[in-house]
């Protein structure tokens, strides 16, 4: 029997860290290849939005899609949206990177400089009121243009900026893809502007697309900004892995190290992880470290599970719970106590009226806690009058805490 060496442990639980085997996502990768080819050929195609709970691998998939675009010689840039941060600065940096990737293949350096001048004007438009020491410089070595993307109205400016940037991609026969993680954290004005710009580009057939990723309520955020957003984006829900994909995520990396799993060990690992990619990696890593030899047995999984659960309790659940105030924690604990099904189910929403009834409070008095938890990304409201956890198994975790 082959010993299992902890030094060769292939599993990688981490925020946005690509697993050794990206299992169960071939449909999304193949569909995006088609999008890249269609856009580059001037065919109409919608921008893309990935939605799902935390821990399902949205960021990993977003990064993989970006790699696909780079492989097709597209210009790319990526940002992570943050609450209370304007879109201008991070978007300017991302688009600057995309233009720089296209520039070596463009025949007219002056045209590149023209668009960079427009980009600089767009970037600087939001800094006039900042104190001198706080003014940000975008690092673009051309003079800012005047009269283009500099009105101060983010919706007008973004349409003009995207149109000019897309023209560069047309010149070189590829496209530009902007990747936005945590897209639900964009402000209302920025969401509205982004939708308007994507709408304009789709009508023009311009080769610039946005690929966003966010929590399950992101479609509602987009729809609230522009009613036509439901037709503007192609939505893909990223969910837990099915049994075949979860087994592949564990077995393929292990096979490369000449390690095997007993079928009942895989049964138990799927039961523990629920198929959530982050949990698959966490339980896989702990099991590998505890298994003395190949094949890995159910007993190895049972011995390792408490360590995986302790790691998740601190790094995945606890770190989020600590961000909540006492009132917010009370709200979440009540949510957890009212869950009737699988605590990791995306559909396991709780009526807000039931939470108020359990706490013997008026619903309006709980709105501040609810709104703060949504803003912190701990819960979301998928349907009016209900809330659910953004983190799989979070209700189960809360029910185990004193």
N, C-alpha and C positions, 0 to 999 in steps of 0.2 A: 504494500500500500504506500502511495506517495504522501509524504508529509506536506502540510499546508503551511507555507512560509508567510508570516505576517508582512515581511518586507515587500513581497510581491502582491500584496492585496490590491486588486484592480479597481475597487469601487470608490466612488467619489461623491459623497453627499456634501453639497455646498450650494450657496446661493448663486444661481446662474452658471454653475460649473458643469461643463459637458460631461455626461456619463461616458464610460468606455464603450457602451453600445447604445446608440440612440434608437431604441426599439419602439415600434408602434406608431411611427410618425411618417412612414413612407408616403401615405396618401397626401399629406400636406406638402411634403417636399416635391413630389411629382407635379402637383397642381401648381406650385409656384414656378417650376421650370416652364410650364406652359404659359404662365403670366408673363415671364421675362421675354420669352420668344415672341409672344403676340404684341406686346408693347413695343419692342424693338422694331417690329415690322409695321408699326403704325396701325395695328388693330385695336379696337376699343377694349378696354379692360378696367375693371374696378380696382380701387385700392383694397387692401386686406386688413381685417381686424381679427386678432386672436383673443379669445376670452376664456377664462377659467379660474378656478381657485388657486391659491398659493400652493406651490409644491408640485404642480402638474407639469412643469417644464416649459412655461411660456417663454421665459428669457432665453433658455437654451435653444429653443426652436427659433426664436427671433434672430439670435446670433448665427444659427445655421443657415437660415434663409439669406441673411446678409452675405455669408460666405458664398452661397450660390450666385448671388448677384455679382459679387466681385469676380467670380470665376467666369462670368459672361462679359466681363470688362465694363460693367456698369460703374457709375460713380455712386458711392454710398456714404451715408453718415448716420450716426445713431445718437439719440438723446434719451435720458430718463427724466420724465416729467416729475415735477415736485409741486406740492401745494404752495400757493402764494408766490410762485416764481413765474415771471413773464416768459412767454415762448420766444421772444426776440433773440435773447442772448444765446441760449443753447441751440436754437434752430440755425442761427447764423454760423455757429461753429461747425455744426453738422453739414450744412450745405457748402461751407468753405472747403471742408474735407472732400466732399463729393466732386466739387469743381476741380480741385487739385488732382484728383484721380483721373479726370477726363482730359485735363490740359495737355499732357504729353502727346496725346493722339490727335489734338486739334491743329488744323493747319494755319489758323490765324491767331497769333498771340494777342493782337490788339482786341479781338473780339472777346477773348478770355478776360482781358483787363477791363473791358467795358462792363461785363457782367459782375466782375468782382467789385467794381465801383458802385454798382447798384446794390450789391450785397452789403457793402460797407455803409452806404447811406441808410439802408434798412436797419442794420445793427445799431448804428449810432442814434437813430431817431428816438429811442426811448431813454437816452442818457442825459438829455439837456438839463433836466431838473435835478440831477444828482449833484452832490457836492463834489468839488474838484478832486478830492482824494479818493472818491468812490467811483469816479468815471472809469468805465471799462473800455479798453481798446481791443478791437477784434483781431489785430495782427494781420491785417490785409494791407500789403505794400503798394496800394494804388490810391489816388485821391477819391474821396467819396463823390459819387455822381449827384447831380441835382435834377429834381423833377421826375424821379422814378422810384417807386417803393419807399417814399419818404414823407408821406402825408401825415403820418402819425395815427391814421386809422389802420389797425392791424389787418382788417379784412381786405381793404383796397391794396395795401402794401404787399400782402402775401400773394395775392393773385398776380400782381405785376412781377414780383420776384420769382415766383415759380415759373411763370411763362418765359421769362428771360433765361433762367437756368435750364429749362427743358429744351430751349432752342440749341444750346450747346450740345446736349445729348443727341439731338436730331442730326447735328452736323457730323458727329462721329459714328452714327448708326447704332447707338446703344440707348441707354436710359439712365435715369437717376432714381434711386430708391432711398427714401428717408425712413428710418426705423425709430419708432417711439415706444419706449417701454413705460409701464405705469401710466398709460394714456388717460385713465380716468381722473388723474390728478391735475390735468390741465384746467385752467380757469375758463369760465363760460365764454368770455370774449374770444379767447384763443381757440377753443373748440369750434365756435361758430366760424371764425376766420379760416381754420383748417378745412372745414367742410366746404366752405364757399370756394376755396382755392382748388380743392380736389374736383369739385363740380365743374368749375371752369375748364380745368385741364382735360377732364373726360370729354367735354363737349368739343374741345379743340383736337382731341386725339394726341395730345402732347405726351412725350415719353417720360413722365415723372409720376411716381406712385408713392403713397404713404403706406407703410406696414406698421400697424399699431398692435400693442398687446396690453391687456388690462384685466381687471376683475370682472365677474359676471355681469355687473350692472353697467358696463361700458356702453353697450348698445343704447341703453336708456339715456345715458349722458349725451351721446351723440344725437339721438332723436330729439331731446329737449332743445338742443342748439339749432338744429335745422331739420324740419320735418322730412325732407327728402333724403336724409342720411341713411334711412333703411334701404334705399335703392342705390345709394352711392358706394357703399362698401360691401365686400363679400365677407360675411362673418363665419368664422370657424371656431367652434367650441372645442377646446383642448381639455380632455377629461382624463380620468385614471386609465391605466393600461389594462387591457383585457388579460386573461390568464396566459395566453400564448406569448404576448409581447412581454409581460412581466418575467416569464420564465426565460425568454431570450435575453432580456437585460441582465439576468443573473448568470445564465449558463454560457453565453458566448464569451464574455471576458474570462470566465473560469476555465473554459476549454483551451483558451490560448495559453493558460498556465498549467495545463494538464490536470485540472481539478474537475471533479464531477459532483453532482448532487443526487442523493436518493430521491425518488419521486415524492415520498411522504415529507421530505424536508422542504421541497418546493411547495407542497400543499400548505404547510405551516407558514412558510414565508409569505405566501400570498394572503393567507388569512390575517397575518400580523400587519402587513403593509397596506392592505386594501387596494393594491395596484397603483398607489400614488408614487410617481417616479422618485420623489425625494425620499420617501419612506423605503422604497425598494433598495435604494442605495445605502441608506442608514442601516437597515437590518442586514443587508448583504455584507457590509463592511464589518459589523460586529460579529456576525456568524463566522466569517472567514478568520477573524483574529482568534476566535475560540476553538475552531475546529482543529483537532490534532492531525488529522489525515484525511485523504480522499478515499471514498466518497463522503461528502458532508451528510450528516444524519439529522433526523428530527431532534435527537437529544442535543446536538450541537446548537440547533436553533433555539431550543428552550433555554439552554444555559446562557446564550448570548442576548436573548431578547431583553432582559432587564437593563443591560448596558445600553442597548439601542434606545430603549424607552427613556432612560435617564438622560441620554444625550439630547433626544428630541424635547424632553421636558425643559431643558435649560436653553438650548439654542434655537429651537423652532417655536415652542409654545410659550415658555417662560419669558423670553425676551419681549414678546408681543404683549403678554399679560402685564408686564411691569410698566408698559407705557400708558396704561389706563389709570384713571383716577379712581378713588374708592367708589364714587357714584357709578362710574362706567363699569367697574368690576361687578358691582351688584346687578347691574342691568344684564351683563353677559352671563353671570351665574344663573340668573332667573331664566334667560334664554335656554341655557343648557339643561336646566331642570324640566323645561317644557318640551324638549325634543322627544318625539315619540318613535322615531325610526333611527336609521343609521346616522350617527352624528357626523359622518363624513360625506353624506349625500348632499350634492349641490341643491337638491330640491327640498331639503329638510328645513323649510322656512317656518318661522314662528310668527303668528299674528301679534302685532304690537298691542292690540287690545287685551290679549291674554297676558302679556307681560305686565301691563298696567294693573290688571285684575289681580294677578299673583302678588304684586307689591302693594296692593290697596292704595294705588295712586291714580290721579287723573292722567290720561294719556298726554295732555299738553305739558304737564310738569316733567315728563320723562324725555321730551323732545331734545333738550340740550345734551343729555347723555347719549341719546341715539345719534344725533347729528355729529357729535364729536367722535364717536366710534366709527362712523362712516368716513369721516375725514381722515382718521388715523388708519383706515384700511383694515379694520378688524371685523367689521360687519358690512353687509350691503343690503340694499332693498331692491330685490328683483321685481317684485310686484307691489302695487300700492297696498299699504297696510300690513306688510310683512317684512321681516328681517331674517338674515341667515349669516352664519359665520363665513368669512373669506378663507379661513384656514381649515383644511380637512381634519377631522377627528378632534377639533378644538372643544366641542361640547363634551366629548368623552373625557378629555384631559381635565376640564374644569370640574367635572363630577367626581374626579379622583382626588381633588385638592381639598384640604381641610378648610 
